[in-house]
Amino acid sequence: LGTSLNQLYARLGENCRALESANRSLEKENKRQEVFMRASSHQLKTPLASLTVFLDLLYDGRVPDVDKQKQMLLESKNQVSRMEWMVLSMLKLARIEAGAIQFEKHPCSLYAIVAQAKESVAYLTEKRGQQIDVQIDEKQMLVCDGDWLTEAIINLLKNASDYSGEQTTIHIWTEDNPMYTRIYVKDEGCGIAE
């Protein structure tokens, strides 16, 4: 009986430790999601505020110059596109976290993926006079889901462009080891506090 109680007590202790570990993991995940939601909210508020100001000025007739009206409408369109991109990105992230997306891995040209991502953000970088310096071997292959890797690199390049000044350079390169390929994107922005 004493041995059985000791075994039961030991199993109970293991289960308690496992539950405590699971609770800590859940708390970390909840904190991560809270930080993500705060950042997302801030990212949406900025273009929404600009859009509201532009529309109010135009609606109230306080911008008589037709060229300035066109400029404000173009910027409003850009702000709507930015918000749409952010919402779609958040929805994609939620689908990934929910396990609703299956990744299809196959050999892909990393150079072609980066070229496609670079082209996707060209409207931003050209407008800001920014350059994207790609230091990737044109023959480098990678087993991955090319569509999702392209999406991830577009997100990194867009963030680098958004948080860097005009006339700056965004660098992208890789580091290979036997286990994986690491892709670096470095900008000349102010950085993010740790």
URPE-V973755 format. One record per backbone hydrogen bond with DSSP energy under -0.5 kcal/mol. CO is the residue of the C=O (numbers start at 1). NH is the residue of the N-H. Records with the same first field share a line. If there is no record, write none. Layout:
CO->NH, NH
This chain:
1->5
2->6
3->7
4->8
5->9
6->10
7->11
8->12
9->13
10->14
11->15
12->16
13->17
14->18
15->19
16->20
17->21
18->22
19->23
20->24
21->25
22->26
23->27
24->28
25->29
26->30
27->31
28->32
29->33
30->34
31->35
32->36
33->37
34->38
35->39
36->40
37->41
38->42
39->43
40->44
41->45
42->46
43->47
44->48
45->49
46->50
47->51
48->52
49->53
50->54
51->55
52->56
53->57
54->58
55->59
56->60
57->62
58->61
65->69
66->70
67->71
68->72
69->73
70->74
71->75
72->76
73->77
74->78
75->79
76->80
77->81
78->82
79->83
80->84
81->85
82->86
83->87
84->88
85->89
86->90
87->91
88->92
89->93
90->94
91->95
92->96
93->97
94->98
95->100, 101
96->99
103->105
106->144
108->110, 142
109->113
110->114
111->115
112->116
113->117
114->118
115->119
116->120
117->121
118->121
119->122
121->124, 125
122->126
123->127
124->128
125->130
126->129
128->167
131->133, 170
132->134
133->135, 172
135->174
137->140
140->110, 111
142->108, 144
144->106, 146
145->149
146->150
147->151
148->152
149->153
150->154
151->155
152->156
153->157
154->158
155->159
156->160
157->161
158->162
159->163
161->164
163->190
165->168
168->131
170->133
171->186
172->135
173->184
175->182
180->177
182->175, 184
184->173
186->171
